[in-house]
Amino acid sequence: MQKTQHYLQGNWHDGEGKTRTIHDSVTGEAFTSIAMGGLDIPAALQYGREKGNVLRKMTFQERGLMLKKLAFYLVKKKEAFYELSYRSGATRVDSWIDIEGGFGNLFANASLRKLFPNQSYHVEGDPIDLSRGGRFMAHHIMVPRKGVAVHINAFNFPVWGMLEKCAVNWMAGMPAVVLPAPQTSYLTEAVVREIIASGILPEGALQLISGTAKNILDTVNSQDVVTFTGSAHTGRILKNHPRLTEESVPFTMEADSLNASILGEDATPGTPEFDLFIKEVRKEMTVKAGQKCTAIRRVIVPESLMEDVQISLGKQLDRVTIGDPRLKEVRMGALVSDAQRTSVKEQIEKIAKTAEIVYGNFDSFDAVGADSEKGAFIKPILLREDNPFKNEACHTTEAFGPVSTLMPYKNLDEAIELAQMGKGSLVSSIATNDDTIATKYVVGAASHHGRILVLNRESAKQSTGHGSPLPSLVHGGPGRAGGGEEMGGVRGIKHYLQRCAVQGSPTTLTAVTGIYQPKTDYTEAPNHPFTYHWEDIEPGMSLKTHNRTITDTDIVNFGNITWDHFYAHTDITSLDGSIFEKRTAHGYFIISMAAGLFVYPNKGPVAANYGLEEIRFLRPIYHNDTLHVRLTCKQKIDREQKGTEHPSGIVKWYVEVFDSNIDAQDIENGEDPLVAIATILTMVEKKQETFVEMTSESIQKYLNNLTEDAKPQWGIMTPQHMVEHLEHTYRIASGELQDFEVATPEKYLEKIYHSLYNYEKFPKNTNFPLLEKDTLDPLKYPDLATAKEKFLEARAAYIQYFKENPEAELKNIVFGNLNRYEWYLLERKHLNHHFEQFCLL
């Protein structure tokens, strides 16, 4: 029998002492075991804190790209995880939610990097002026906590439960120690093995304790964060651990909850909402065999529709096939263990003291492809509680399996009250096509729920369903649900960051935050800021423009061009009683004029205008007013290369428009020359420092240095084979050779084509499509010198072709149709690749 291991302090451990045997949920077979003895938990926590320094120093962009890379890596390994997941009783659909849902959390959190600065810490909110003159201010920053995230997880989602939490703490720059529940820890272990084997995470970012370590909280400290998912009873015990109180350790709890779904009064039989409601309840009862913290436990319907719902739901449950989850025809597998089946039965019996079982029973049955006695199988059970205000067991007792209780309400106020009797839930839902009903329910019930789904014929087309927590939304709930929050996009990442208010001068806070703060000392740019590449631009870099006087004609012409004929710009007879004294310049003319003053006309690193983020007009501007502009770099935001764009970043520019007629004396007398502000965004190209530019002179130099006896750093080419290969490519690029089909499959072609625009080198040992792998074509020419001559002739023909045909597109066997500029990009990459191969660069 194999042993489920632990990964601590960079090594895999068996554990020592007493073992716990884990059984296959479907067959009852004992197939693995866990030993929890001999694990140095305090040392493991300290190891994570110390090694976490690498993760903390990474920028948000680096962490996000790390998660993205890890997600792609794990997707390729998923089938092995599915095979293991069947042992937990999960069907393919159940496992998809757990496994690929977990990977989806990595992808979703990776994308959040775009919402954070390109640094290791976050700057939150807007600056706060603490003085009249703006020379003393504050800003909030959020830095990674210098501890470990301890995640104590439930058995029902061994992959998702780990990754939905870890994706968030890794994005924040915090390492994790994960404790999956022992019943399914073998699946968590399998995923962790692949994560560690990938080498994508820095060492110490993830440690694994495959089961329950009772002393895990004994040595946590104030920089750590503890999360718990499981029963409310266990959660309350952990929450009151003295160490958490002594060290003020943040503790997030997600506990079992009796989630309710309400059928709106308008959703009568025959409406789409009625059908959607029945299907949703059936799905939430049977997916994961009801072992979901978000499953529907209470089915609250108008009292006049109790019979209709009971009958319709029974018919839907009749269609659920139970058995071996590996079989395609099976829709519901087993519970996680026989002990769990016993627990579910005990909880049902408590509810059934006042409620009636109206569907299902505890009798043995024929499971498809399995033995229902050997496996932890149970039929779906629907109870009916006709007096839900009097009998509270249905609101306080959770059977963690395919179990729900049907109950009536007289009006929507009663439905809201019944939903609240669960004393706090992770999620509720209501099926209604009446937005008045939906609004009343949401507002009335929101105080007791972490999430509410409104299901109707429109939203159902794309709805993820009642029981699906999403990475971008808060997952958690008040009261019995634990009072905690997980996920929630940027909000979730902040749980693992420490917020700190920083006070100082604007200039100091610009340096601290990396964001230009108004009233900061300007750094005059030696050259126009638009002439710099993204790497060379720094917050505070500034340009003061020359003046421009606005004329009456300017205002009239702008109105004619834009059709903006607002009276203040066109009808000076109507100004009485307004804030305007005479003909007023359009606000958007002021901004357009400002752009005209600060824009650099020549082609350069600024690739495009990316948008306008904020704009304020502080006072009217009239004809004959003279203005100038101050353009200052406010912030830089990294971004990845996309499509046919060269690698670039976004620069936010702070634009200040000043009245040039207000002098120093006027300012001393209290006049403010600032008349408008805006934040504009530009896309600015990054430096290309990867490749050597290939000119006729440099190519000749490299060819002169290439000798017959040169050895490649990779591959099997000889120097002459390499030169003849390049010559062949030039003959394709000149149009001489076009009798071939593009070898790259259509579904990959666009991605491959776009790669020409990035600054990444060709992978070593890339195989040319026209050659068989590990073979070389016969040489065409008698010697290397002749090959070089033919190479230069072919290159000259390529250059001449595009001089004569500048708009032409020619086919490439790998990249598809390329224009003149794209052939230049390919030439640069291609020659750099092979010249580096033979140590010529």
ABEGO torsion letter per residue (X at the ends): XBBBBBBBGGBBBAEBEBBBBBBBAAAGBBABBBBABGBBAAAAAAAAAAAAAAAAABBAAAAAAAAAAAAAAAAAAAAAAAAAAAAAGBBAAAAAAAAAAAAAAAAAAAAAAAABBBBABBBBEBBBBABAAGABBBBBBBBBBABBBBBBBBAABAAAAAAAAAAAAAAAGBBBBBBBBAAAAAAAAAAAAAAAAAGABBBGABBBBBEBBAAAAAABBAABBBBBBEBAAAAAAAAABAAAAAAGBBBBBBBBBBBBBBBBAABBBGBAAAAAAAAAAAAAAABGGGBBAABBABBBBBAAAAAAAAAAAAAAAAABBBEBAABAABABBBBABAAAAAAAAAAAAAAAAABBBABEBABBBBBBGBBAAABBBBBBBBBBBABAAABAAAAABBBBBBBBBBBBBABAAAAAAAAAAAGEBABBBBBBABAAAAAAAAAAAAAABABBBBBBAAAAAABAEAABBBAABBBEBBEAAGGBBBEGEAAAAAAABBBBBBBEBAAAAAAAAGBBBBGBBBBBBABBAAABBAAABBBGBBBBBBBBBBBAAAAAAAAAAAGBABAAAABAAAABGBABABBBBBAAAAAAAAAAAABBABBBABABBAEBABBBBABBBBBGBBBBBBBBBABBBBBBBBEABBBBBBBBBBBBBBBAABBAAAAAAGBBABABBBBBBBBBBBBBAABBBBBAAAAAAAAAABBAABBBABEABBAAAAAAAAAAAAAAAAGABABBBBABBAAAAAAAAAAAABABBBBBGBBBAABBBGBBBBBABABAAAAAAAAAAAAAAAAAAAAABAABBBBBAAAEBBBAAAAAAAAAAAAAAAAAAAGAX
